[in-house]
Amino acid sequence: MVLKKRSILSLCILISLILLISGCIKHQDNTTSFGITLPVNSEDIVFEYEGIWPFGIQGGDHPHGHPGIDFQAREGSPIFAVDDGIIDNMDKMVGEYKEQSITLKPDNYKEHIIHYTGSMNDIQVKEGDRVKRGDIIAYYRIWIEFQDSKERVGHIHFEFHEKTNSQGGALCGYDFMTEEAKLELDELFIKATYDNKEQYPLICNSCPEGGCY
C-alpha cells in the first residue's frame, strides 16, 4: 500500500515537472480577450536607446510614415507568435546584419498578415508551420552600428498589414491587441525615448495620405 502511494506521488511529481518545463519552453499565454499579444515579453524590452519606436513617424528610413511598431529587447529574448496561424513566408534579408523576415497569417484576422522583420536568430519555425499564440518563433539578436556619428541599434519591426494592399496597407497593430496587451504597451511606451516624441507622441500616429509604407 505504501509503495502504491509512493508510486502515485512520484507520478504526480513527474507530471508537474513536465508541465513546468513545457511552460518554460512556450510563452505563457494567460490572456483571455480577443486580439493579438505583444511579440516580446514586456520585461525583456530595454530602453537604452529608443526602446519602442511607434507607428506613423515620418523620417529616417520611413519618409512615408513608419508602417509598424519597433521593439528593442535583451539579447536572446524570445519572440512570440501573437496569434494562432500559419507561417506563410520567411526570408533572410541581404545586408551586413542578415536580418530575418517572418510572415504570419493569423487565424483571427483572415484579411490581414503580420510581418516580423529585424534582429532575429535561432529561428524556431519554417514556412507552412502552424503556430499557437504564445509559441516561440525566434530569439532576439542585438547588433549596433555607427551611422553619421550616431549609434543605430537592431530591433524587431512588427507590422500588421492588410493582405490585399501591399503599399499603404499598414495598420497600427496596437488597435488589434488584447486589452491586456494594450495595457502592457501603454505602460512601456511611457519609457520610450525616440526622437521627435513631441511631434509624434502616440503609439499609433496618423499616416500621411496614401498610407504608411
SEBAKE-358420 format. One record per residue (C-alpha): x, y, z. Coordinates in steps of 0.001 Angstrom, whole numbers, plus 524288, in hexadecimal, padded with zeros to 5 digits. Example, Ala and Ser with C-alpha at 12.3 -4.5 7.8 and 13.67 -1.06 7.14 Angstrom:
<sites>
<site <8300C; 7EE6C; 81E78>>
<site <83566; 7FBDC; 81BE4>>
</sites>
This chain:
<sites>
<site <80000; 80000; 80000>>
<site <80B3D; 80935; 803A9>>
<site <8124F; 805E9; 7F6F6>>
<site <805DB; 808BB; 7EF3E>>
<site <8046F; 81616; 7F5BA>>
<site <812C0; 81920; 7F2EF>>
<site <810DF; 81550; 7E4AD>>
<site <80515; 81E40; 7E364>>
<site <80C99; 8295D; 7E9F7>>
<site <8183B; 82754; 7E0DE>>
<site <80F32; 82789; 7D511>>
<site <808FA; 8344B; 7D9B2>>
<site <81664; 83A82; 7DB8D>>
<site <81A85; 83608; 7CDEA>>
<site <80E49; 83BC6; 7C7B1>>
<site <8106F; 84894; 7CEF8>>
<site <81E76; 84946; 7CA13>>
<site <81A28; 846CA; 7BC0E>>
<site <81005; 851A9; 7BCF0>>
<site <81A0D; 85AD9; 7C2ED>>
<site <823FE; 85821; 7B83A>>
<site <81981; 859C2; 7ADE2>>
<site <81632; 8670A; 7B397>>
<site <8246A; 86B24; 7B278>>
<site <8254D; 86719; 7A446>>
<site <8195C; 86EBC; 7A003>>
<site <814DD; 87C42; 7A384>>
<site <80A6E; 87B43; 7ADD2>>
<site <7FE36; 880B4; 7A76D>>
<site <7F535; 884AF; 7B283>>
<site <7ED39; 88E2B; 7AA6B>>
<site <7DEFB; 88AFC; 7A862>>
<site <7DA34; 8966C; 7A02C>>
<site <7D9E5; 8967A; 7915A>>
<site <7E562; 89C58; 789F8>>
<site <7F3F6; 89B42; 78816>>
<site <7FE37; 89BB9; 792C8>>
<site <80B84; 8A252; 793AE>>
<site <81639; 89BDC; 78B75>>
<site <81FC5; 89C71; 796F6>>
<site <81E39; 89B9E; 7A5AE>>
<site <81CAF; 8A90A; 7ABC2>>
<site <8279D; 8A65F; 7B57F>>
<site <8310E; 8A3A1; 7AA3E>>
<site <82F59; 8B0F7; 7A3C7>>
<site <83ADF; 8BA0F; 7A67E>>
<site <83BA1; 8C8D7; 7A5A8>>
<site <84A32; 8CB62; 7A404>>
<site <846E2; 8D11C; 796BF>>
<site <838EC; 8D37D; 791EB>>
<site <8331E; 8C740; 797FF>>
<site <826B9; 8C8A9; 78FFC>>
<site <82528; 8D015; 78331>>
<site <816BC; 8D284; 78055>>
<site <80E26; 8D195; 7745A>>
<site <80CED; 8DCF5; 76ACE>>
<site <81975; 8E4B1; 76D58>>
<site <81E6E; 8EB3A; 760EB>>
<site <82D23; 8EBF4; 75F98>>
<site <83976; 8E3E0; 75EB0>>
<site <836F9; 8D7C2; 75678>>
<site <8285C; 8DAA6; 75683>>
<site <82547; 8E7B8; 74FF6>>
<site <817A4; 8E270; 74CE7>>
<site <814EB; 8DEB5; 75B00>>
<site <819F7; 8D37B; 7633E>>
<site <81128; 8C7D8; 75FC9>>
<site <81300; 8C045; 76C63>>
<site <81751; 8C088; 77A91>>
<site <82599; 8BDD9; 77DE6>>
<site <82A1E; 8B70D; 78A49>>
<site <837ED; 8B62E; 78FC8>>
<site <83A6D; 8AB01; 79922>>
<site <844DD; 8A3C5; 7A0A5>>
<site <84DE8; 89A90; 7996B>>
<site <847C0; 88D1E; 79871>>
<site <839FE; 89193; 79BE9>>
<site <82F7A; 888BB; 79622>>
<site <826DA; 88E08; 78B3D>>
<site <818FE; 888DD; 78B01>>
<site <80DEA; 885EA; 781B6>>
<site <803C9; 89043; 7850C>>
<site <7F84F; 88846; 78001>>
<site <7F524; 87A70; 77BC1>>
<site <7F845; 878E4; 76D69>>
<site <8012B; 87412; 7628F>>
<site <80F21; 8783B; 75FC1>>
<site <80D42; 87CCB; 751CF>>
<site <81A77; 881EE; 74DB4>>
<site <82865; 882E5; 752A7>>
<site <83397; 88A5A; 74CC2>>
<site <84168; 88DC7; 750C4>>
<site <84393; 89BC1; 74C9E>>
<site <85014; 8A004; 74602>>
<site <859D6; 8A8B9; 74CEB>>
<site <8646C; 8A811; 7571A>>
<site <85B41; 8A42E; 76216>>
<site <85376; 899F9; 75A9C>>
<site <8468B; 89E0A; 76096>>
<site <83BC1; 89401; 76060>>
<site <82DD5; 895D5; 75BBE>>
<site <82280; 88D24; 76020>>
<site <81467; 88E64; 75B9A>>
<site <808FE; 88900; 76374>>
<site <7FB46; 88705; 75DF7>>
<site <7F2E4; 88896; 76A3A>>
<site <7E6DF; 8802C; 76C49>>
<site <7DF17; 88AFB; 772C5>>
<site <7E1C6; 8953E; 7685F>>
<site <7E011; 88E27; 75B7A>>
<site <7E13B; 89A70; 7531C>>
<site <7EE2A; 89E87; 7592B>>
<site <7FC37; 89A13; 75A4C>>
<site <80647; 89C87; 764DA>>
<site <81490; 89F4B; 761B1>>
<site <82005; 89DB7; 76AF5>>
<site <82C9B; 8A386; 76590>>
<site <839CA; 8A61E; 76BA5>>
<site <84305; 8A120; 775F6>>
<site <83F80; 892CC; 77721>>
<site <84728; 88636; 77756>>
<site <84579; 87820; 77BC3>>
<site <838EC; 87779; 773EE>>
<site <82F74; 86D6F; 7797B>>
<site <825CA; 86C7B; 76E24>>
<site <82562; 869FB; 75F8D>>
<site <81BF5; 86D62; 754AA>>
<site <80F17; 8660E; 75601>>
<site <8103D; 863D8; 764AC>>
<site <80404; 865BA; 76CC9>>
<site <80689; 86D88; 77924>>
<site <7FE86; 870EB; 78513>>
<site <7FE24; 87E2E; 78B70>>
<site <809A9; 87E83; 794D2>>
<site <81259; 874CD; 78D7C>>
<site <8208B; 878F8; 78C4B>>
<site <823E8; 87B87; 77E05>>
<site <831AF; 88120; 77FA9>>
<site <83B11; 887DF; 7890A>>
<site <83F8E; 895FD; 7896B>>
<site <84D30; 89939; 78479>>
<site <853E7; 8A624; 78792>>
<site <85C00; 8ADA6; 77DB3>>
<site <86126; 8BB92; 77E2F>>
<site <866E1; 8C3F1; 7736A>>
<site <86B9D; 8D1FC; 7729C>>
<site <86527; 8DA56; 7683F>>
<site <8678D; 8E8FA; 766E2>>
<site <86E23; 8E907; 7743F>>
<site <86210; 8E2E6; 77A6C>>
<site <86004; 8D533; 77F69>>
<site <855C4; 8CD49; 77842>>
<site <850A4; 8C187; 77F9F>>
<site <8499C; 8B582; 77AAF>>
<site <83B4A; 8B384; 77DBC>>
<site <82F50; 8AB71; 77A8D>>
<site <8268D; 8B262; 770DE>>
<site <818B8; 8AD89; 77349>>
<site <80EDD; 8B083; 7688E>>
<site <8004E; 8ADB3; 76770>>
<site <7FC21; 8AEA5; 75944>>
<site <7F068; 8AD8F; 7505F>>
<site <7F264; 8A15C; 7482E>>
<site <7ED9D; 8A77D; 73B76>>
<site <7F4FE; 8B45A; 73C70>>
<site <803B4; 8B2E1; 73B3F>>
<site <806CD; 8C18A; 73BA1>>
<site <7FFCC; 8CA83; 744F5>>
<site <7F85E; 8BF55; 74B56>>
<site <7FF8F; 8BF85; 75850>>
<site <7F6E7; 8C0CB; 76451>>
<site <7FAE2; 8C3A7; 77240>>
<site <7FBF1; 8B680; 7790F>>
<site <7F856; 8BC91; 7861B>>
<site <7EA47; 8BE09; 7816A>>
<site <7E936; 8AF33; 77FE6>>
<site <7EF52; 8AB54; 78CEC>>
<site <7E8A2; 8A533; 7988E>>
<site <7E4FD; 8AE5C; 7A386>>
<site <7EFDA; 8A854; 7ABCD>>
<site <7FA08; 8AACB; 7A12B>>
<site <7F572; 8B8DF; 79F5D>>
<site <7F6F4; 8BB7C; 7ADEF>>
<site <804AD; 8B593; 7ADC0>>
<site <808AD; 8BD98; 7A1EE>>
<site <802E0; 8CA19; 7A796>>
<site <80B53; 8C884; 7B3C1>>
<site <8177C; 8C564; 7ABDB>>
<site <8158C; 8D05C; 7A227>>
<site <816E6; 8DAA4; 7ACCB>>
<site <82559; 8D6C4; 7ADAA>>
<site <8280D; 8D7C3; 79EF2>>
<site <832B5; 8E192; 79B70>>
<site <831E0; 8E2F7; 78C98>>
<site <83480; 8EFA0; 78522>>
<site <8290D; 8F88C; 7819B>>
<site <820F6; 8F3AF; 78D16>>
<site <81A43; 900E3; 78E52>>
<site <8163E; 900A2; 78006>>
<site <8123C; 8F249; 7805F>>
<site <80DBB; 8EFBE; 78E66>>
<site <804D6; 8E40C; 78C0C>>
<site <806CF; 8D577; 78A0D>>
<site <7FE0E; 8D6D5; 77DFF>>
<site <80123; 8E38F; 776ED>>
<site <7F9BE; 8E761; 76A94>>
<site <7FF0C; 8E32B; 75D6A>>
<site <80066; 8ED01; 75247>>
<site <7F748; 8EC3D; 746B3>>
<site <7F9B9; 8DF74; 73FA5>>
<site <7FCAA; 8D82C; 74C3A>>
<site <80918; 8D45F; 75371>>
<site <81312; 8CC37; 74C15>>
</sites>
